[in-house]
Amino acid sequence: MHTRRIGDVEVSAIGLGAMPMSIEGRPDEARSLATVHAALDAGVTLIDTADAYHRDAGEVGHNETLIAKALASHDRGGDVLVATKGGHLRPGDGSWTLDGSPRHLREACEASLRRLGVEAIGLYQFHRPDPRIPYAESIGAVRDLLDEGKIRMAGISNADPERIRQARDILGGRLVSVQNQFSPAFRSSEPELELCAELGVAFLPWSPFGGITRAGGLGSTYAPFARVAQTHGVSPYRVCLAWMLAKSPVVVPIPGASRPESVRDSVRAADLVLSAEEIEELDAA
């Protein structure tokens, strides 16, 4: 497995987004555990989760608990950087709410520590800005958790360039990652990706397959991905991830998965080399 860096930690170039294993349409636990184990067997050393990745009320942290169980039952579980998040909530009715207050973030971090069964969280990310709370207060709470050793590294998610710079300042230059939506269908985070490359901060695209249908094809706008995939004899998903990796060495995609075969296909993207002409074609799609 090729590697990249988040802060001072070397991780697999392709991570695993664990959200699909805990929300609506989730598989049974046995398949979820098999999916995580397939990722570990393939060399994945970065797993992204969050306390809000659950389906029903009363099961906050479902995904964190699942990941902890999967890691504890595999001999490579100790090699994984687990990235989790706080500040987003799911009441259980299908909606998403926000709480970026320092009090909530501290309580959420403590709960995540217990569920993950660790003394310090490898990477803790502020999940999404809360318009009711000044951003500086939310990031200040993350800084305090970092200073106290509750978390080893700090990141942010769903942030624009101004907030990336602000978070970096508040954290005293210790911001290591930005997790934003980025995909063939959603490219408005290009400025954030470019800023992360400039600052040497890891950029973790979430929902990287946006625009690619579950049938394995693409809409007409994204036909170039299908054409390149056919040329290489691989899936459009693999082409999508290889395209992202080619954008900058700070990019570490975290494709979601709930099947072992999906994970195995995704990790092979790190070995797929696209030509300059193919990258140009995909950029213009």
Phi, psi and chi 1 to 4 in degrees:
 res  aa     phi    psi   chi1   chi2   chi3   chi4
   1 MET       -  128.6  169.4   63.5   78.1      -
   2 HIS   -67.8  154.9  -62.5  -89.9      -      -
   3 THR  -126.3  159.6   60.4      -      -      -
   4 ARG  -139.1 -177.5  -64.0 -158.6  164.4 -178.1
   5 ARG  -122.9  141.3  -60.7 -164.4   73.4   81.6
   6 ILE  -122.7  110.5  -62.8  178.6      -      -
   7 GLY    61.5 -127.8      -      -      -      -
   8 ASP  -100.1   15.4   60.0   -2.5      -      -
   9 VAL  -108.3  130.7  178.0      -      -      -
  10 GLU   -86.6  127.3 -169.8  173.2   50.2      -
  11 VAL  -129.5  164.5  -61.6      -      -      -
  12 SER   -62.0  146.1   52.5      -      -      -
  13 ALA   -64.6  -24.4      -      -      -      -
  14 ILE  -117.9  125.7  -57.8  -69.7      -      -
  15 GLY   -99.4 -173.6      -      -      -      -
  16 LEU  -122.2  122.7  170.4   64.0      -      -
  17 GLY   -88.5  116.6      -      -      -      -
  18 ALA   -90.7   -4.4      -      -      -      -
  19 MET   -52.0  -44.4  177.5  177.4  168.4      -
  20 PRO   -60.0  -16.5  -24.1   35.8      -      -
  21 MET   -84.5    1.0  -69.3  179.4  -87.5      -
  22 SER  -133.5  -13.7  -71.6      -      -      -
  23 ILE   -97.7 -165.1   61.2  168.1      -      -
  24 GLU   -54.2  137.6  -70.1   78.9   -0.7      -
  25 GLY    79.3   12.8      -      -      -      -
  26 ARG   -67.4  152.3   67.9 -166.4 -173.7 -165.4
  27 PRO   -79.5  176.4   32.2  -37.1      -      -
  28 ASP   -72.7  165.1   59.7   34.8      -      -
  29 GLU   -61.5  -36.5 -175.2  176.0  -84.3      -
  30 ALA   -60.6  -42.8      -      -      -      -
  31 ARG   -69.8  -35.8 -163.7  176.8   92.1 -167.9
  32 SER   -63.1  -45.4  -68.0      -      -      -
  33 LEU   -63.0  -38.5  -66.9  174.7      -      -
  34 ALA   -65.2  -34.5      -      -      -      -
  35 THR   -66.3  -47.1  -61.0      -      -      -
  36 VAL   -63.3  -42.4  177.4      -      -      -
  37 HIS   -64.8  -35.4  -71.6  172.5      -      -
  38 ALA   -63.6  -38.3      -      -      -      -
  39 ALA   -63.2  -45.0      -      -      -      -
  40 LEU   -64.4  -41.4  -60.5  179.5      -      -
  41 ASP   -62.2  -30.6  -70.3  -19.9      -      -
  42 ALA   -84.9   -2.5      -      -      -      -
  43 GLY    99.5    8.1      -      -      -      -
  44 VAL   -68.3  130.3  170.1      -      -      -
  45 THR  -127.0   17.5   57.6      -      -      -
  46 LEU  -135.0  121.9  170.0   66.3      -      -
  47 ILE  -125.0  128.6  -63.5  179.8      -      -
  48 ASP  -104.9  128.3 -178.3   76.3      -      -
  49 THR  -138.2 -171.8 -178.9      -      -      -
  50 ALA  -168.3  153.1      -      -      -      -
  51 ASP   -66.6  -22.2   60.0   -0.5      -      -
  52 ALA   -84.7   -1.7      -      -      -      -
  53 TYR   -83.6   84.7  -67.3  167.0      -      -
  54 HIS  -154.3  171.5   63.6   91.0      -      -
  55 ARG  -106.7  -50.4 -176.0 -174.3   63.2 -162.8
  56 ASP  -104.5  158.3  -54.5  -38.5      -      -
  57 ALA   -63.4  144.8      -      -      -      -
  58 GLY    86.7    2.0      -      -      -      -
  59 GLU  -125.8   35.0   59.1  168.9   24.2      -
  60 VAL   -53.6  135.0  174.9      -      -      -
  61 GLY    83.5   12.4      -      -      -      -
  62 HIS   -51.0  -44.8  177.6  -81.3      -      -
  63 ASN   -69.4  -39.9 -160.9 -114.4      -      -
  64 GLU   -61.2  -43.0  -68.3  176.6  -37.3      -
  65 THR   -63.9  -40.8  -58.6      -      -      -
  66 LEU   -62.2  -46.1  174.6   69.4      -      -
  67 ILE   -63.0  -42.5  -64.9  -53.8      -      -
  68 ALA   -59.5  -41.6      -      -      -      -
  69 LYS   -65.9  -42.0 -177.2  174.4 -177.8  178.4
  70 ALA   -64.5  -42.3      -      -      -      -
  71 LEU   -68.5  -38.1  -64.4 -179.0      -      -
  72 ALA   -68.4  -21.1      -      -      -      -
  73 SER  -103.0   18.8   55.7      -      -      -
  74 HIS  -135.5  140.9 -165.7  -76.1      -      -
  75 ASP   -71.4  -11.5   57.9    5.0      -      -
  76 ARG  -103.2    7.0  -63.3 -177.3 -173.9  172.5
  77 GLY   -59.3  -30.9      -      -      -      -
  78 GLY   -75.0   -8.1      -      -      -      -
  79 ASP   -92.2    0.2  -61.3  -28.5      -      -
  80 VAL   -95.0  136.2  172.9      -      -      -
  81 LEU   -87.4  115.6  171.9   64.0      -      -
  82 VAL   -95.5  121.7  176.2      -      -      -
  83 ALA  -106.6  122.7      -      -      -      -
  84 THR  -124.4  176.4 -167.7      -      -      -
  85 LYS  -141.3  156.2  -62.2  180.0  -77.1  -66.1
  86 GLY  -141.4  155.0      -      -      -      -
  87 GLY   116.3   -8.7      -      -      -      -
  88 HIS  -114.5  146.5 -135.0  -12.3      -      -
  89 LEU  -137.2  155.1  -57.2   90.6      -      -
  90 ARG  -127.2  110.2  -61.7 -157.8   78.5 -168.6
  91 PRO   -63.8  -18.1  -21.8   33.4      -      -
  92 GLY   108.6   -1.4      -      -      -      -
  93 ASP  -104.5   14.0   58.9    0.5      -      -
  94 GLY    94.5  -10.2      -      -      -      -
  95 SER   -90.3  167.3   65.5      -      -      -
  96 TRP  -122.8  135.4  -63.9   77.9      -      -
  97 THR  -125.8  176.4   58.7      -      -      -
  98 LEU  -128.4  146.4  -61.1  167.1      -      -
  99 ASP  -152.6   96.7 -169.5  -16.5      -      -
 100 GLY   -99.4   18.5      -      -      -      -
 101 SER   -69.2  145.3   66.5      -      -      -
 102 PRO   -54.9  -38.6  -30.1   38.7      -      -
 103 ARG   -62.4  -45.5  177.0  178.3  177.7  178.5
 104 HIS   -65.3  -43.3  171.7   75.0      -      -
 105 LEU   -62.3  -37.6  -70.7  173.6      -      -
 106 ARG   -66.1  -45.6  176.1  168.6  -68.6  -82.3
 107 GLU   -63.8  -39.7  -67.6  173.9  -11.1      -
 108 ALA   -65.7  -41.1      -      -      -      -
 109 CYS   -63.1  -44.0  178.8      -      -      -
 110 GLU   -61.2  -41.3  -66.7  -74.5   -1.7      -
 111 ALA   -66.9  -39.0      -      -      -      -
 112 SER   -65.2  -38.7  -68.3      -      -      -
 113 LEU   -57.7  -44.3  -78.7  165.2      -      -
 114 ARG   -65.7  -44.8  -69.4 -168.5  -65.0  -88.4
 115 ARG   -66.7  -38.6  -73.6 -172.1  -70.5  -95.4
 116 LEU   -79.2  -16.5  -67.7  170.8      -      -
 117 GLY    68.5   39.3      -      -      -      -
 118 VAL  -126.7  160.0  -64.7      -      -      -
 119 GLU   -82.5  -26.5  -65.7 -178.4   -1.0      -
 120 ALA  -147.5  138.4      -      -      -      -
 121 ILE   -79.0  132.2  -67.2  170.3      -      -
 122 GLY   -59.8  -50.2      -      -      -      -
 123 LEU  -140.9  117.8  172.3   57.9      -      -
 124 TYR  -111.6  128.3 -164.5   69.0      -      -
 125 GLN  -120.7  134.3  -54.5  156.8   97.6      -
 126 PHE   -72.1  118.3  178.5   42.6      -      -
 127 HIS   -68.3  -47.5 -155.2  151.8      -      -
 128 ARG  -161.4  137.5 -173.8  178.2  -71.7  -88.4
 129 PRO   -56.2  139.6  -25.8   35.4      -      -
 130 ASP  -105.6  113.9 -178.7  -12.0      -      -
 131 PRO   -61.6  -16.2   21.5  -33.0      -      -
 132 ARG   -83.9  -15.6  -58.2  169.8  -54.5  166.8
 133 ILE  -119.7  128.8  -53.5  -65.7      -      -
 134 PRO   -53.6  133.8  -26.6   36.2      -      -
 135 TYR   -57.1  -36.6 -163.6   65.9      -      -
 136 ALA   -61.5  -33.7      -      -      -      -
 137 GLU   -69.8  -41.2  -69.3 -173.5   16.2      -
 138 SER   -63.5  -48.0  -60.2      -      -      -
 139 ILE   -68.0  -32.3  -58.4  -57.1      -      -
 140 GLY   -60.5  -36.1      -      -      -      -
 141 ALA   -67.2  -39.7      -      -      -      -
 142 VAL   -64.9  -39.8  175.9      -      -      -
 143 ARG   -60.0  -42.2  176.2 -159.9   58.9 -146.9
 144 ASP   -63.8  -39.9  -67.6  -14.7      -      -
 145 LEU   -63.9  -35.9  -67.0  168.9      -      -
 146 LEU   -67.6  -45.5 -173.4   60.2      -      -
 147 ASP   -62.8  -34.1  -71.0  -17.5      -      -
 148 GLU   -83.4   -5.9  -65.5  166.3   19.2      -
 149 GLY    81.9   10.3      -      -      -      -
 150 LYS   -70.6  -29.7  -60.1  -75.2 -173.0 -178.9
 151 ILE  -130.1  149.4   64.4  177.8      -      -
 152 ARG   -92.1  -30.8  -68.7 -161.5  168.0   93.3
 153 MET  -142.9  155.3  -63.8 -172.3  -67.5      -
 154 ALA  -122.9  138.1      -      -      -      -
 155 GLY  -138.7  173.8      -      -      -      -
 156 ILE  -133.9  161.0   55.2  176.5      -      -
 157 SER  -135.7  150.1 -175.9      -      -      -
 158 ASN    56.9   51.5  -57.2  -62.7      -      -
 159 ALA  -121.3  144.1      -      -      -      -
 160 ASP   -90.4  172.8   59.6   20.8      -      -
 161 PRO   -55.9  -40.1  -30.3   38.6      -      -
 162 GLU   -60.8  -43.0 -179.8 -178.9   -4.8      -
 163 ARG   -72.5  -30.8  -75.9  179.6  169.0  138.5
 164 ILE   -62.2  -46.9  -67.6  172.5      -      -
 165 ARG   -65.1  -40.3  -67.1 -173.6 -175.1  -80.9
 166 GLN   -64.3  -45.1 -177.0 -178.6    9.9      -
 167 ALA   -62.6  -41.3      -      -      -      -
 168 ARG   -61.5  -40.5 -172.6  167.4 -179.5  -96.3
 169 ASP   -66.1  -47.2  -72.1  -16.2      -      -
 170 ILE   -63.9  -35.1  -67.2  170.3      -      -
 171 LEU   -82.9    4.8  -69.2  166.2      -      -
 172 GLY    65.6   38.2      -      -      -      -
 173 GLY    80.6    8.0      -      -      -      -
 174 ARG   -98.8   13.1  -65.6  176.0  -67.3  173.1
 175 LEU   -69.9  123.9  177.3   70.0      -      -
 176 VAL  -109.7  -16.8  -59.5      -      -      -
 177 SER  -154.5  152.6   66.4      -      -      -
 178 VAL  -130.6  125.6  173.6      -      -      -
 179 GLN  -113.1  107.9 -176.6  179.4  146.4      -
 180 ASN  -126.7  158.2  -84.1   15.1      -      -
 181 GLN   -68.0  132.2 -175.0  176.6    9.1      -
 182 PHE  -158.3  130.3 -175.6   73.5      -      -
 183 SER  -165.3  175.6   69.0      -      -      -
 184 PRO   -56.8  -32.0  -29.5   37.4      -      -
 185 ALA   -91.5  -14.6      -      -      -      -
 186 PHE  -134.3   96.3 -169.9   94.8      -      -
 187 ARG  -115.4   12.4  -54.3 -167.4 -170.8 -169.7
 188 SER   -70.6   -6.9   61.1      -      -      -
 189 SER   -90.1   11.6  -74.4      -      -      -
 190 GLU   -55.1  -43.6  -75.3  -87.3   12.5      -
 191 PRO   -60.9  -37.5  -24.6   35.7      -      -
 192 GLU   -68.6  -39.7  -72.0   82.7    0.4      -
 193 LEU   -61.5  -44.9 -168.3  163.2      -      -
 194 GLU   -64.7  -38.1  -68.9  171.3    3.5      -
 195 LEU   -66.4  -41.7  176.6   58.0      -      -
 196 CYS   -60.7  -40.4  -75.1      -      -      -
 197 ALA   -62.4  -39.8      -      -      -      -
 198 GLU   -64.9  -39.3  174.0 -170.1  -32.7      -
 199 LEU   -88.2  -11.3  -60.9  175.3      -      -
 200 GLY    75.1   30.3      -      -      -      -
 201 VAL  -103.4  134.4  170.9      -      -      -
 202 ALA   -63.3  140.1      -      -      -      -
 203 PHE  -115.4  118.0 -177.2   84.6      -      -
 204 LEU  -108.8   99.9  -78.0   53.9      -      -
 205 PRO   -70.4  123.6  -13.4   28.6      -      -
 206 TRP   -99.3  153.2   63.6  -97.1      -      -
 207 SER    53.3   52.0 -165.1      -      -      -
 208 PRO   -68.0  -14.1   26.6  -36.1      -      -
 209 PHE   -96.0   14.2  -63.5  141.0      -      -
 210 GLY   -55.4  127.8      -      -      -      -
 211 GLY   100.3  -11.3      -      -      -      -
 212 ILE  -105.4  123.7  -57.2 -179.6      -      -
 213 THR   -76.1  158.9   69.3      -      -      -
 214 ARG   -66.1  -19.2  -80.2  -66.6  129.2 -161.9
 215 ALA   -75.3   -4.9      -      -      -      -
 216 GLY    94.2    2.7      -      -      -      -
 217 GLY  -109.3 -169.2      -      -      -      -
 218 LEU  -137.4  154.8  -66.0  132.8      -      -
 219 GLY   -66.0  168.1      -      -      -      -
 220 SER   -58.2  -34.3   58.5      -      -      -
 221 THR   -61.8  -29.5  -55.1      -      -      -
 222 TYR  -110.7   22.4  -53.3  106.0      -      -
 223 ALA   -54.9  -32.2      -      -      -      -
 224 PRO   -55.9  -34.0  -29.2   38.0      -      -
 225 PHE   -64.4  -40.5  -75.0   84.2      -      -
 226 ALA   -67.0  -38.6      -      -      -      -
 227 ARG   -66.0  -44.6  -73.3 -162.5  -64.3  -90.0
 228 VAL   -64.4  -39.8  172.8      -      -      -
 229 ALA   -60.7  -42.2      -      -      -      -
 230 GLN   -64.8  -38.9 -173.6  174.2   17.6      -
 231 THR   -59.8  -40.8  -61.7      -      -      -
 232 HIS   -91.0   -8.7  -71.4  -88.2      -      -
 233 GLY    69.8   35.7      -      -      -      -
 234 VAL  -129.5  177.5  -58.4      -      -      -
 235 SER   -79.9  155.3   71.8      -      -      -
 236 PRO   -60.5  -28.2  -23.2   34.1      -      -
 237 TYR   -62.7  -43.0  -56.2  103.6      -      -
 238 ARG   -65.8  -39.7 -152.1 -177.6  -60.9 -176.3
 239 VAL   -63.5  -42.4  170.4      -      -      -
 240 CYS   -58.0  -47.0  176.2      -      -      -
 241 LEU   -68.9  -38.2  -64.1  174.4      -      -
 242 ALA   -64.4  -38.0      -      -      -      -
 243 TRP   -61.3  -43.4  166.4   67.5      -      -
 244 MET   -65.3  -44.1  -70.6 -175.1  177.6      -
 245 LEU   -60.8  -32.8  -69.7  170.8      -      -
 246 ALA   -73.3  -16.3      -      -      -      -
 247 LYS   -69.0  -39.5  -76.4 -169.6  164.2  -67.4
 248 SER  -168.1  147.6  169.3      -      -      -
 249 PRO   -68.8   -8.2   20.4  -31.5      -      -
 250 VAL   -87.4   -8.4  -56.8      -      -      -
 251 VAL   -79.5  127.7  175.0      -      -      -
 252 VAL  -131.5   92.9 -174.0      -      -      -
 253 PRO   -64.7  148.1  -18.1   31.6      -      -
 254 ILE  -128.2   67.4   46.3  171.5      -      -
 255 PRO   -62.0  136.3   25.0  -35.7      -      -
 256 GLY   -74.3  151.6      -      -      -      -
 257 ALA  -154.7  152.3      -      -      -      -
 258 SER  -138.7   11.3   61.8      -      -      -
 259 ARG  -135.1  138.9  -63.1  177.1 -177.9  -85.5
 260 PRO   -56.4  -39.3  -28.8   37.2      -      -
 261 GLU   -65.5  -31.0   53.6  -92.8   32.4      -
 262 SER   -66.1  -42.6  -61.3      -      -      -
 263 VAL   -61.9  -45.7  170.9      -      -      -
 264 ARG   -61.6  -37.8  -63.9 -173.7 -170.6  106.9
 265 ASP   -68.4  -43.2 -176.2   60.9      -      -
 266 SER   -61.9  -44.3  -70.0      -      -      -
 267 VAL   -65.6  -24.7  -62.3      -      -      -
 268 ARG   -70.7  -11.4  -65.3 -171.1 -178.8  104.8
 269 ALA   -62.0  -28.4      -      -      -      -
 270 ALA   -65.0  -20.7      -      -      -      -
 271 ASP   -97.6   -4.6  -64.8  -42.1      -      -
 272 LEU   -88.0  118.1  177.2   58.8      -      -
 273 VAL  -101.4  119.1  178.7      -      -      -
 274 LEU   -95.5  145.6  -58.4  175.8      -      -
 275 SER   -75.6  162.5   68.9      -      -      -
 276 ALA   -59.9  -36.3      -      -      -      -
 277 GLU   -68.0  -38.7  -68.6   76.2   17.5      -
 278 GLU   -67.2  -42.2  -72.3  171.3  -27.7      -
 279 ILE   -62.4  -42.2  -66.1  171.0      -      -
 280 GLU   -62.0  -41.0 -176.5  177.5   -4.6      -
 281 GLU   -64.2  -42.1 -179.5 -177.0    8.1      -
 282 LEU   -70.5  -37.2  -60.7  177.8      -      -
 283 ASP   -60.3  -35.1  -76.9  -18.7      -      -
 284 ALA   -87.5   -5.9      -      -      -      -
 285 ALA   -63.8      -      -      -      -      -
